Amino acid sequence: MTDKNRRIEIMGIVNVTDDSYFASSRCLSGDGKPDMGKILERTGRMLEEGADIIDIGACSTRPGSEPVGEDTEWERLEPALKAVRRHFPGIRISIDTYWSSVVVKAYDLIGPFIVNDISAGEDDPHMLPTVGRLGLEYVAMHKKGTPQTMQNLCRYIDVTAEVLEYFNAFAAKAEKAGIRDWILDPGFGFAKTIDQNYSLLADLGQFTALGHRILVGVSRKSMIYKLLGITPEESLPQTQVLHLAALERGADILRVHDVAEAARTVQVYRQL
């Protein structure tokens, strides 16, 4: 049953990268520097279309991508964050990073924001204590290995049970670090087979029992385009099918490339 009072948010993606799997989301110039015009245009358009949060990342996390390192990541992020904060004061910003040093620098630059960490603190032992000390909102995502080692697939047939176990264990880590209110992301596409991704989405309602908001990131991912033999550019309609399925199973935040379409999907869901 739809809860008409449920808080549903849309997180729009801005990739300050040159190799993210969906080309239209890339906002890096040929010289390796942020394309400020594209960053501001994309941010402004997504806000007009209904984005509640702008998620900015400077290191691609697609399978097979190469990490750029914390220094390069910050070189890309700093001017982007300055410009976005200046042109759109007061908006909610999320930063897609697994480096605690980037979190500290960004906090000093723009103040509070949401930390969107694909490693749930595993890639940097200082991440969780840093987030707890600064009192920041935090997204913890389930993954196995790194984007370079996506062959390390979830080892259990029951992927839902494994991911639930993971977040039950993470809850203790978060509490120890002083992080009380965190968001969970099941990590669709990260070290999971196509079948496991769909099983996880079908079982998404089980995660509501953990008492944390749920973020779903399935936008134009390989679980769609590899299944159907199409390209990421062709996968927008099926992305909305999965968004509706996620909302029906309790998703609170949709992380998307296409804000207008996601906003319409939310509207249709509420109407249903």
Disulfide bonds with the S-S distance in Angstrom:
none
